Amino acid sequence: MDNQEILKDRNFAKLPFPHFSTNRVLNDELAQSLLYWLKSCDHWQFTKTSFYTQYEFSLLEMVLPQQLTSLSNQEFIDKIASVFKSTFNVDKLELVGITAHKLIDGYKMGVHNDFIGNEESHRLVIQLNDGWKENNGGYLMLFNSNDPNDVASLIIPIHNSGIGFEISSQSYHAVSTVYDFERYTLVYTFSTGSN
């Protein structure tokens, strides 16, 4: 994979909370291989909380298929961290998680902010969806507050697109209900390591 190209073309916004978006994260071949693997693998674990229901699993400490090993190699992680450091003006970032998520028909994520203190400070969400149509839903929504009616923007789940954001008590977001579709994401989570 050409790591020089990762997150090259991105748009930054301060509102409703600091974040950037990009229409292309991975090279096309890697994105397609990853999506195929996510659709066919049997690592998925069902998770249900007060605000979401989904399937998920961690890629850390897992032996990935040969064609996907670049997703967890240090060079790739350092490149993502470098983009986050320069974009969000932070000195140090440590990877704390790489997690795959799957939402199926009828699943959604309610409004939440991901904030748990300094254990997690920044997140990159890569959307992996082929054949998506508007009536499939699964929009990533950004909010001005924790009010479900206070939507600031909608992000279309375009295949191989991504959003990076600073996790805070104000980073409210949600995923609209998925209809007749499987919505996949790969999530990289970092920490500043600050106390």
HUPEVEN-V429659 format. One record per backbone hydrogen bond with DSSP energy under -0.5 kcal/mol. NH is the residue of the N-H (numbers start at 1). CO is the residue of the C=O. If there is no record, write none. Layout:
nh={NH	NH}
co={CO	CO}
//
This chain:
nh={3	5	6	8	10	11	13	19	20	21	22	25	31	32	33	34	35	36	37	38	39	40	41	45	47	49	53	54	55	56	57	59	60	62	64	68	69	69	71	72	73	77	78	79	80	81	82	83	84	85	86	87	88	89	90	94	96	97	99	100	101	102	103	106	107	109	110	112	116	120	121	122	123	124	125	126	126	127	127	128	136	137	138	140	141	141	142	143	144	145	148	150	151	152	153	155	156	158	159	160	161	161	162	163	164	165	166	167	167	171	172	173	174	175	176	178	179	183	183	184	184	185	186	187	188	188	189	189	190	191	193}
co={1	2	3	5	8	21	19	13	164	11	162	160	27	28	29	30	31	32	33	34	35	36	37	56	54	52	108	47	102	45	100	98	98	59	62	65	65	66	68	69	70	73	74	75	76	77	78	79	80	81	82	83	84	85	85	191	189	189	187	57	185	55	183	178	104	175	51	173	117	117	190	190	165	188	163	124	186	125	161	184	133	134	177	155	139	174	153	172	150	150	146	147	149	142	142	140	154	156	129	127	127	158	22	125	20	123	18	121	165	168	170	112	141	109	139	107	136	103	181	128	182	101	126	99	124	186	97	187	122	94	118}
//
